[in-house]
Amino acid sequence: MTQYSIKDIAKLSGVSTATVSRVINNKGKYSEATREKVLKVIKKTGYIIDESAQSLRTNMTKTIGILVPDIKNHFFADLVQKIEEILFKKGYSTFICNTARNSTKEKTYLKRLENKKVDAIIVISGSGKDGFKFESSLKQIPFVCIDREPQSINDTIFISSNHYQGALDATTYLLNHGVKHPLIVSNRISTSSNSRLTGFKEALRKNNIKFTKANNYLLLKKETDFISFIKKHPNIDGIFATDDNIAIKLLVKLKEIKKKIPDDIQVIGFDNIPIDQYIIPSLSTVAQNSDRIAKITVRNVLSSIKGQGEKGSKILIPTKLIIRKSTK
């Protein structure tokens, strides 16, 4: 098999060796057309870039770490896959770390990513209600937070669905369609669930309904808690669940106690996972735009690697309310 050199790639591309080097190292000025031409020749010839030498020259490893709290969660899995695909096309490899919402595991993964000298870290949600904080001891590693607010916004860029607006829209829909006694159900406390709770409260305020934890809020620790709550509050006629998995479990429980959906109780979830449209009744929900979140995340993380990221930025992505049979 023919062994190609950087000079060969330059000759075949019709550019200088310096331009090929800039494209390979993603550094300096060149047009998008030139970049595509050089990469096409590299792919056609099978030219192998000496990544270890490249790393020494540029202090870059072309790797990015991704912390995900629950890889089984459809929204997170979908988002990670889309981010990985975009990064791969741009010449980056990824280390995907499933933290299982465990703070010790999260810290361990962060240390390992640091030791691997990744060029950046993408933090998706997280292990708890506290904002994310990362202190690097080896080098300054840029990071971008998705759905989990950083302790200091000045350290990073925060990208998130507009959880507040999504919850406000969902709850307002319930109230506009006959619900008089709404309930929000969550199973954990996090920055995103707190935003959804705030949106729920605002919808109640705008409709002159006083929010009280005793009557309008349930933190679900075990499924039997829900049945006990409904028996204690038989007037509940509308539920906003902070994610679809919770909503689906509640639909099952409501059927067990002979509640008719949506006639007796209307239910809206959050995330728009695939099974929502197939269950009976199909689940109304709030959809997050994972395509847009992935594209904006990659654009910002690559800018941060180049030292061009606008730290302190907060980017909120609009959600979309999807109405199905679990509501009127």
C-alpha positions as CSV (number, residue, x, y, z in Angstrom):
1,M,0.0,0.0,0.0
2,T,1.3,3.4,-0.9
3,Q,2.6,5.5,2.0
4,Y,1.6,9.1,1.5
5,S,3.4,12.1,3.1
6,I,2.1,15.5,4.0
7,K,3.8,16.8,0.8
8,D,1.9,14.3,-1.3
9,I,-1.4,15.4,0.3
10,A,-0.5,19.1,-0.4
11,K,0.3,18.3,-4.1
12,L,-2.9,16.3,-4.6
13,S,-4.9,19.0,-3.0
14,G,-3.2,21.8,-4.9
15,V,-2.3,23.7,-1.7
16,S,0.9,24.2,0.3
17,T,2.1,21.8,3.0
18,A,1.5,24.7,5.5
19,T,-2.1,24.8,4.5
20,V,-2.5,21.0,4.9
21,S,-0.9,21.3,8.4
22,R,-3.3,24.1,9.4
23,V,-6.3,22.0,8.3
24,I,-5.0,18.9,10.1
25,N,-4.4,20.9,13.3
26,N,-7.6,22.9,12.9
27,K,-5.5,26.0,13.4
28,G,-4.9,29.2,11.4
29,K,-6.8,30.6,8.4
30,Y,-8.2,28.7,5.5
31,S,-11.5,28.6,3.6
32,E,-14.1,25.9,4.2
33,A,-13.7,24.9,0.5
34,T,-10.0,24.3,1.1
35,R,-10.7,22.4,4.3
36,E,-13.1,20.1,2.5
37,K,-10.7,19.6,-0.4
38,V,-7.8,18.6,1.9
39,L,-9.9,16.3,4.0
40,K,-11.3,14.6,0.9
41,V,-7.8,13.8,-0.3
42,I,-6.8,12.6,3.1
43,K,-9.8,10.3,3.2
44,K,-9.2,9.1,-0.4
45,T,-5.5,8.3,0.1
46,G,-5.9,6.8,3.6
47,Y,-3.3,9.2,4.9
48,I,-2.7,8.5,8.6
49,I,-2.2,11.5,10.8
50,D,0.4,11.0,13.5
51,E,-1.9,12.0,16.3
52,S,0.8,11.6,19.0
53,A,3.1,14.0,17.3
54,Q,0.2,16.3,16.5
55,S,-0.7,16.3,20.2
56,L,2.8,17.3,21.2
57,R,3.0,20.1,18.7
58,T,-0.4,21.6,19.4
59,N,-1.0,20.5,23.0
60,M,-4.3,19.1,21.7
61,T,-5.6,15.5,21.8
62,K,-8.7,15.9,19.6
63,T,-10.7,14.3,22.3
64,I,-13.7,15.5,24.3
65,G,-15.2,14.1,27.5
66,I,-19.0,13.9,27.9
67,L,-20.5,13.4,31.3
68,V,-24.0,12.0,31.2
69,P,-26.1,11.3,34.3
70,D,-28.2,8.3,32.9
71,I,-27.3,6.8,29.6
72,K,-30.6,4.7,29.7
73,N,-32.6,8.0,29.7
74,H,-33.9,8.5,26.2
75,F,-33.4,12.2,26.0
76,F,-29.8,12.0,27.3
77,A,-28.9,9.0,25.1
78,D,-30.3,10.8,22.0
79,L,-28.5,14.0,22.8
80,V,-25.2,12.3,23.4
81,Q,-25.5,10.3,20.2
82,K,-26.1,13.5,18.2
83,I,-23.2,15.4,19.9
84,E,-20.9,12.5,19.2
85,E,-21.9,12.3,15.6
86,I,-21.2,16.0,15.0
87,L,-17.9,15.9,16.8
88,F,-16.8,12.8,14.9
89,K,-17.4,14.6,11.6
90,K,-15.2,17.4,12.8
91,G,-12.4,15.1,13.7
92,Y,-12.9,14.6,17.4
93,S,-13.2,11.5,19.4
94,T,-15.3,11.3,22.6
95,F,-15.1,9.6,26.0
96,I,-18.6,9.1,27.2
97,C,-18.9,8.7,31.0
98,N,-22.1,7.5,32.6
99,T,-22.1,9.0,36.1
100,A,-25.4,7.4,37.2
101,R,-26.1,10.7,39.1
102,N,-23.4,9.7,41.6
103,S,-21.2,12.5,42.8
104,T,-18.3,10.2,43.7
105,K,-18.4,8.6,40.2
106,E,-18.6,12.0,38.6
107,K,-15.5,13.3,40.4
108,T,-13.6,10.1,39.5
109,Y,-14.5,10.5,35.8
110,L,-13.5,14.1,35.8
111,K,-10.1,13.2,37.2
112,R,-9.7,10.5,34.5
113,L,-10.7,12.9,31.7
114,E,-8.2,15.4,33.1
115,N,-5.4,12.8,33.1
116,K,-6.3,11.9,29.5
117,K,-5.7,15.6,28.7
118,V,-9.1,16.0,26.9
119,D,-9.4,19.2,25.0
120,A,-12.8,20.0,26.6
121,I,-15.6,18.5,28.7
122,I,-19.4,18.6,28.1
123,V,-21.4,18.2,31.3
124,I,-25.0,17.0,30.7
125,S,-27.3,17.5,33.8
126,G,-25.7,16.0,36.9
127,S,-25.6,14.2,40.2
128,G,-27.8,16.6,42.2
129,K,-29.3,20.0,42.9
130,D,-26.0,21.8,43.2
131,G,-24.5,23.7,40.3
132,F,-21.5,22.1,38.5
133,K,-18.0,23.1,39.5
134,F,-14.8,21.8,37.9
135,E,-11.3,22.8,39.1
136,S,-8.5,21.4,36.8
137,S,-5.1,20.9,38.4
138,L,-3.2,19.8,35.2
139,K,-4.4,22.4,32.6
140,Q,-7.2,24.8,32.1
141,I,-9.8,22.5,30.4
142,P,-12.8,24.4,29.0
143,F,-16.2,22.9,29.7
144,V,-19.8,23.5,28.6
145,C,-22.8,22.7,30.8
146,I,-26.1,21.4,29.5
147,D,-29.2,21.4,31.7
148,R,-27.2,21.7,34.8
149,E,-26.3,25.3,35.8
150,P,-22.7,25.9,36.8
151,Q,-21.8,27.3,40.2
152,S,-20.3,30.2,38.4
153,I,-21.7,31.2,34.9
154,N,-18.5,33.2,34.3
155,D,-16.5,29.9,34.1
156,T,-18.4,28.4,31.2
157,I,-21.3,28.5,28.8
158,F,-24.7,27.2,29.9
159,I,-27.0,25.6,27.3
160,S,-30.5,24.3,28.2
161,S,-34.0,23.8,27.1
162,N,-36.3,26.5,28.4
163,H,-37.6,24.2,31.2
164,Y,-39.4,27.1,32.9
165,Q,-41.4,28.0,29.7
166,G,-42.1,24.4,28.9
167,A,-43.6,23.8,32.3
168,L,-45.5,27.1,32.2
169,D,-47.0,26.2,28.8
170,A,-47.9,22.6,29.9
171,T,-49.6,23.8,33.2
172,T,-51.3,26.7,31.5
173,Y,-52.8,24.2,29.0
174,L,-54.2,22.1,31.8
175,L,-55.7,25.1,33.5
176,N,-57.2,26.4,30.2
177,H,-58.8,23.0,29.7
178,G,-60.8,22.6,32.9
179,V,-58.2,21.7,35.5
180,K,-59.0,23.4,38.9
181,H,-56.7,21.4,41.2
182,P,-53.3,20.9,39.5
183,L,-50.4,18.8,40.9
184,I,-46.8,18.7,39.9
185,V,-45.0,15.4,40.4
186,S,-41.2,15.0,40.4
187,N,-38.8,12.3,41.6
188,R,-35.6,14.3,42.2
189,I,-34.3,17.8,42.8
190,S,-32.1,19.3,40.2
191,T,-31.6,22.7,38.5
192,S,-33.8,21.6,35.6
193,S,-36.6,20.2,37.8
194,N,-36.5,23.4,39.9
195,S,-37.0,25.5,36.7
196,R,-40.0,23.3,35.8
197,L,-41.4,23.8,39.3
198,T,-41.0,27.5,38.9
199,G,-42.9,27.5,35.6
200,F,-45.7,25.4,37.2
201,K,-46.0,27.9,40.1
202,E,-46.1,30.8,37.7
203,A,-48.9,29.3,35.7
204,L,-50.9,28.9,39.0
205,R,-50.1,32.5,40.0
206,K,-51.4,33.8,36.7
207,N,-54.6,31.9,37.2
208,N,-55.1,33.0,40.8
209,I,-54.5,29.6,42.2
210,K,-52.4,29.6,45.4
211,F,-49.6,27.1,45.4
212,T,-48.9,25.1,48.5
213,K,-46.6,22.1,48.8
214,A,-49.2,20.2,50.7
215,N,-51.8,20.4,47.9
216,N,-49.9,20.9,44.7
217,Y,-46.5,19.3,44.9
218,L,-45.3,15.6,45.3
219,L,-41.7,14.5,45.4
220,L,-42.1,10.8,44.5
221,K,-39.8,8.6,46.6
222,K,-41.8,5.4,46.0
223,E,-44.7,4.7,43.7
224,T,-47.1,4.1,46.7
225,D,-46.6,7.7,47.7
226,F,-48.7,8.7,44.7
227,I,-51.7,6.5,45.5
228,S,-51.6,7.8,49.1
229,F,-51.5,11.4,47.9
230,I,-54.4,11.0,45.5
231,K,-56.6,9.3,48.2
232,K,-55.8,12.2,50.5
233,H,-56.5,14.8,47.7
234,P,-59.4,13.3,45.7
235,N,-60.0,16.7,44.0
236,I,-56.8,16.5,41.9
237,D,-57.9,16.7,38.3
238,G,-54.6,17.6,36.5
239,I,-51.0,16.4,36.7
240,F,-47.8,17.9,35.3
241,A,-45.0,15.3,35.6
242,T,-41.5,16.6,35.3
243,D,-40.5,13.8,33.0
244,D,-42.3,11.2,30.8
245,N,-41.1,8.2,32.7
246,I,-42.9,9.5,35.8
247,A,-46.0,10.4,33.8
248,I,-46.2,6.9,32.3
249,K,-45.9,5.3,35.8
250,L,-48.7,7.6,37.0
251,L,-50.9,6.6,34.2
252,V,-50.6,3.0,35.2
253,K,-51.4,3.8,38.9
254,L,-54.4,5.9,37.9
255,K,-55.8,3.0,35.9
256,E,-55.3,0.7,38.9
257,I,-57.5,3.0,41.1
258,K,-60.1,3.2,38.3
259,K,-59.4,6.9,37.4
260,K,-60.5,7.8,33.8
261,I,-57.9,9.7,31.7
262,P,-58.4,12.4,30.7
263,D,-62.0,12.7,32.0
264,D,-61.1,12.4,35.7
265,I,-57.5,13.5,35.6
266,Q,-55.5,15.0,32.8
267,V,-51.8,14.2,32.6
268,I,-48.9,16.0,30.8
269,G,-45.2,14.8,30.9
270,F,-41.9,16.3,29.7
271,D,-39.3,15.0,27.2
272,N,-41.5,13.4,24.3
273,I,-39.9,10.0,24.4
274,P,-40.9,7.6,21.6
275,I,-43.2,5.4,23.7
276,D,-45.5,8.4,24.5
277,Q,-47.4,8.1,21.2
278,Y,-48.0,4.4,21.5
279,I,-49.2,4.0,25.1
280,I,-53.0,4.1,25.9
281,P,-53.9,6.9,26.2
282,S,-51.1,8.5,24.3
283,L,-49.2,11.0,26.5
284,S,-49.3,14.8,26.1
285,T,-45.8,16.1,26.7
286,V,-43.3,18.9,26.3
287,A,-40.7,18.2,23.6
288,Q,-37.0,19.3,23.8
289,N,-35.1,20.1,20.6
290,S,-32.1,17.8,21.0
291,D,-30.9,18.5,17.4
292,R,-30.5,22.2,18.1
293,I,-29.0,21.6,21.6
294,A,-26.4,19.3,20.1
295,K,-25.4,21.7,17.3
296,I,-25.2,24.7,19.6
297,T,-23.2,22.7,22.2
298,V,-20.6,21.5,19.6
299,R,-20.3,25.0,18.2
300,N,-19.6,26.5,21.6
301,V,-17.3,23.8,22.9
302,L,-15.1,24.0,19.8
303,S,-15.0,27.8,20.1
304,S,-14.0,27.4,23.8
305,I,-11.1,25.1,22.8
306,K,-9.9,27.8,20.5
307,G,-10.2,30.3,23.3
308,Q,-13.0,32.1,21.6
309,G,-15.9,30.9,23.7
310,E,-18.1,33.6,25.3
311,K,-18.0,32.5,29.0
312,G,-20.9,33.8,30.9
313,S,-23.4,33.0,28.1
314,K,-26.7,31.4,28.9
315,I,-28.5,29.9,25.9
316,L,-32.1,28.7,26.3
317,I,-33.6,26.5,23.6
318,P,-37.4,26.8,23.1
319,T,-39.6,23.7,23.8
320,K,-42.8,22.6,22.1
321,L,-46.0,21.4,23.7
322,I,-47.4,18.3,22.1
323,I,-51.0,17.4,22.9
324,R,-52.2,13.8,22.7
325,K,-55.0,11.8,24.4
326,S,-54.0,12.1,28.0
327,T,-55.4,15.6,28.1
328,K,-58.6,17.2,26.8
